[in-house]
């Protein structure tokens, strides 16, 4: 491999890993177990004032909203704010980024919202898109895609950058599909002398 091409490959591989667009997907958010009696007032001990109540569990502090989640909140989005925070924090970790949020003109909490992001890790910029749809009962589903350019052939990118993703064949005639599980796929599309990687994950 040409030296300059390999250096560009290494830089892109490092950048893709840094901003969360590499092999892994978003981990499901586990619902914390609640112990019996948590959040209720304790029975006062002997000699204690019967008018004073002590909470057994202190509620966790609410995380500070990132820029996109705060913008969504200001626009009246409630059900999808947590999902917006989760996905965009994942996409922009260890990087610099800029974003634009598409919001419905009315009834924002019950309609789809979508974000476009430029993510810069070192000298490399990548594009990401994430959409968020209310799913009822205060739930929210999401889908994101990240797009990055590699200065190598797609077959080489598949072997070196995503070795744990089994090859799932061709999407049509030329785009390679790698299998990251039922909700996560990687698509490698030839682009000139290089390759575009398109990572897509559904988040429920």
N, C-alpha and C positions, 0 to 999 in steps of 0.2 A: 504493500500500500504506500502511496506517496506520503512523505513526511508531513507536508502541510495539511493534506486531507485527514490524516490520522489525528493531528492536533485539533482540527476543527471538530472531528468526531468526539474526542475526549471532552472538549469544552461543552459540547451540546449534551453529552451524556450526563456530565456533572450538573449542568443547569437543569435538565429535565428532572433529575432526581431531587434537586434542591427545592423545586417548587411544588412537589407532590404529584407530578404528572408521570411518574415512573411506573413500576410494576404494580404497586399496591393500590387498593381502592380505599374508600371511606369505610371505616369501621362502624358498625351499627351502634347507636347510642343505647346503652343498657339502662333500664329503669332501676334505680337503686331500691334495694329491699328496705322495707319500713318495719322496724322492730315494734313489737307489741307495746302500746302505750306511748309511742313516739309522738312528740308534739303536744301531748296533753299535760295538764298541770299535775305536779307531784303532790302527794298527800303531805301536809306539813308534819314535821317531826314534833315530838312532845316538847312543849315549852316554846315552840315557834309561834309567831303570830298567825292566827287563822285567816287573816286578811291578806297575807302575802302568799303569792303563788309563784312557784319556780318551774320554769320550763325544763323538761328533761333533755330536749334536743334543740340546739340552736340551728335555725335554718341556714343553709349555705348562702354565702354572698352571691348575688347575681353577677354574672360575667359582664364586663364592659362590652358594649356593642361595637363592632367594627364599622367602618364608614358606610358600607352598603346596607348593613342591617339597620343602622340608625336612619339612613335615608328611607328605607322601607317603612320603618316605624313612623316616621314623620308624615309619610304619605297615607297612613291608615292601615297598613298591612299588619296583621296580628298573628294569624295562624302559621305563616311561613317565615317569620322572623328568625326563629331558632334554626330552621333548615338553611336559610340564607347565610347565617353566621357560620354554621358548621361547614358548608360546602366551600364558601369563599375563604374561610380561614385555612382549610385544607389546600386549596389551589394556590394561595399566595404565601404559604409558609416559607420563610428564609429567602424572601425575594422582595423586590420593589414592584409596585403594580399601580395601574390606573384602570378605572372602570366606568361604565355607563350603565345605568339601571333603567330598563323599560318598564313602565308602570301603567296600568289601565287608567283611563281618564276618570272613570267612576267605579264605585263599588270595589275598591282595590283589594279588600280582604277576601273576596270570593272569586277573584279572577287571576289568571296567570301573570307572573312577572318574570322578566328575563334580564340577565346581566351579560355584558361583553367586557372582557378584561384583556389588557396587555400585561404580561408578566415578564419581568426582566430579572434574570439571574446572571450576574456578571455582565458579560458583553452580549448575551444572547436574549432576544425577545421572543416570546411565544404568545399565541392567541388562545383564549379560552372563552367558552360560552356556557352559561348555566341558566336553566329555566326552572321555575318553581310553581307548582300548582296545588291549590288547596284540595285536600282529599276528604273533607268532612270530619266532624268530631274533633276539631282543632288539630287535625293531622295535615301534613304537607309532604308531597312527593317532589322529587327533583331529578333532573338529568343534566349532566355536564359533559362537555367535549373539550379536549385540549389538542392543539395543533402545533407541531414543531417540525422544523426542517433539519435533516441530517445530510451531511456531505458524503454519504456512502450509499451503496446499493441496498435496496430493501431487504434482500436475503441476509446480508451481513448485519444490518441493524437488528433483524429478528434474532439472530444467533448471539450477538454480543450484548445488546442492550436489554433484551427481554427473553433470556434463556429459560425462564420458568413458565413462559406462556406456550402451551402446545400449539402447533400450527393446525389451524382448522380449515385449511384449503383457501381457495380464491373466492372472493365475494362475487365476482363476475368473471372478467377476463384477466385483469392485471393486478387488482388490489388484494394483497395478502391479508387474511384474517387470523389473528391470534386469540386464543381462548383464555380469558382470565376468570371464567366462572359464569354463572347464569346471568349476572347483571353487569358484567364488565368485559369489554372486548377492545382489542387494539387493531386498527386498520393501517396497513403500510402501503402507501401509494407512490409509485415512481413519479419523480419530478425532476426532469432534466437529467443531470448526472447524479442526482441525490435521491432523497426519499422523504416524503411527508409521513409522520406518524400522527394518527388521529385516535386518541383514547376516548372511549365513551363508556360512561357508567350511569346506571339507573340507581337512584337512592330512594328507598321506601321507608 
